[in-house]
Amino acid sequence: MISTKEVGKRIKKIREESGLNQIQVAKFIGVDQSYISKIENGERQLRLDLLEKLANLFGYSMTNLMTDNSFDTHLQIAFRSDEIEIDDLNSISEINKIALNLQEMRKLVKENDYER
């Protein structure tokens, strides 16, 4: 497990790489922009439900965001952030959640087949 400050740095890095601003992310998870700023600066801890929403939006598993290993493993979706609406972010998040669950199920099946 990594520190609150490190989680904040990761969220900021991912957000910037995605081309989203703090206001867009704040609207997506239903908080004020200052809350996102405090998260990114390590001044506030992100609630688990909000962390899950961000992980889904950015195509990461929560484990990847919260541990030292596998930080670069994620789904990638390209989109134009200057034209993106909150409904678009919700759709991206839901698609990523399905894709991440599918990845995890395939991994479990592979491990199960290996054990036989």
C-alpha positions as CSV (number, residue, x, y, z in Angstrom):
1,M,0.0,0.0,0.0
2,I,1.3,3.5,-0.8
3,S,0.8,6.8,1.0
4,T,-2.1,9.3,0.5
5,K,0.4,11.7,-1.0
6,E,1.6,9.1,-3.6
7,V,-2.0,8.2,-4.5
8,G,-2.6,11.9,-5.1
9,K,0.4,12.2,-7.3
10,R,-0.7,9.2,-9.3
11,I,-4.2,10.6,-9.8
12,K,-2.8,14.0,-10.9
13,K,-0.4,12.3,-13.4
14,I,-3.2,10.1,-14.8
15,R,-5.6,13.0,-15.0
16,E,-3.1,15.2,-16.8
17,E,-2.1,12.4,-19.2
18,S,-5.8,11.9,-20.0
19,G,-6.1,15.6,-20.8
20,L,-8.8,16.2,-18.2
21,N,-8.8,19.2,-15.8
22,Q,-9.7,19.1,-12.1
23,I,-13.1,20.6,-12.7
24,Q,-14.1,17.8,-15.1
25,V,-12.9,15.1,-12.7
26,A,-14.6,16.8,-9.8
27,K,-17.9,16.9,-11.7
28,F,-17.6,13.3,-12.7
29,I,-17.2,12.1,-9.1
30,G,-19.5,14.7,-7.6
31,V,-17.2,16.8,-5.5
32,D,-15.8,20.3,-5.5
33,Q,-12.7,21.1,-7.6
34,S,-10.8,22.1,-4.4
35,Y,-11.3,18.5,-3.1
36,I,-9.5,17.2,-6.2
37,S,-6.7,19.7,-5.6
38,K,-6.3,18.6,-2.0
39,I,-6.3,14.9,-3.1
40,E,-3.6,15.5,-5.7
41,N,-1.5,17.5,-3.2
42,G,-1.8,14.7,-0.6
43,E,-3.8,16.9,1.8
44,R,-6.9,14.7,1.8
45,Q,-7.5,11.0,1.6
46,L,-9.8,9.8,-1.3
47,R,-12.9,7.9,-0.2
48,L,-12.9,4.3,-1.4
49,D,-16.0,4.8,-3.6
50,L,-14.5,7.8,-5.3
51,L,-11.2,6.0,-5.8
52,E,-13.1,3.2,-7.5
53,K,-14.8,5.7,-9.8
54,L,-11.5,7.3,-10.8
55,A,-9.9,3.9,-11.3
56,N,-12.7,2.9,-13.6
57,L,-12.5,6.2,-15.5
58,F,-8.8,5.9,-16.1
59,G,-8.8,2.2,-16.8
60,Y,-6.8,1.0,-13.7
61,S,-7.7,-1.6,-11.1
62,M,-7.8,-0.2,-7.6
63,T,-4.9,-2.5,-6.7
64,N,-2.8,-0.9,-9.4
65,L,-3.5,2.5,-8.0
66,M,-2.9,1.6,-4.4
67,T,0.2,-0.6,-4.6
68,D,3.8,0.0,-5.7
69,N,3.7,-2.6,-8.4
70,S,2.0,-2.6,-11.9
71,F,1.2,1.2,-11.9
72,D,1.6,1.4,-15.7
73,T,-0.8,-1.5,-16.4
74,H,-4.1,0.0,-17.5
75,L,-6.6,0.3,-20.3
76,Q,-6.1,3.2,-22.7
77,I,-8.9,5.1,-24.4
78,A,-8.2,8.2,-26.4
79,F,-10.6,11.0,-26.3
80,R,-10.7,14.8,-26.8
81,S,-11.1,16.3,-23.4
82,D,-12.1,19.8,-24.6
83,E,-15.3,18.3,-26.0
84,I,-16.0,15.7,-23.3
85,E,-19.1,15.9,-21.2
86,I,-19.9,14.2,-17.8
87,D,-22.1,11.7,-19.6
88,D,-19.2,10.8,-21.8
89,L,-17.0,10.2,-18.7
90,N,-19.7,8.0,-17.2
91,S,-19.8,5.9,-20.4
92,I,-16.0,5.6,-20.5
93,S,-16.0,4.6,-16.8
94,E,-18.6,1.9,-17.3
95,I,-16.9,0.5,-20.4
96,N,-13.6,0.4,-18.5
97,K,-15.3,-1.3,-15.6
98,I,-16.6,-4.1,-17.9
99,A,-13.2,-4.4,-19.6
100,L,-11.3,-4.6,-16.3
101,N,-13.7,-7.2,-14.9
102,L,-13.2,-9.2,-18.1
103,Q,-9.4,-9.0,-17.7
104,E,-9.7,-10.2,-14.1
105,M,-12.0,-13.1,-15.1
106,R,-9.6,-14.2,-17.8
107,K,-6.8,-14.1,-15.4
108,L,-8.7,-16.2,-12.9
109,V,-9.6,-18.7,-15.6
110,K,-6.0,-18.9,-16.7
111,E,-4.8,-19.5,-13.1
112,N,-7.4,-22.1,-12.6
113,D,-6.4,-23.9,-15.8
114,Y,-2.8,-23.7,-14.7
115,E,-3.6,-25.4,-11.4
116,R,-5.2,-28.4,-13.0
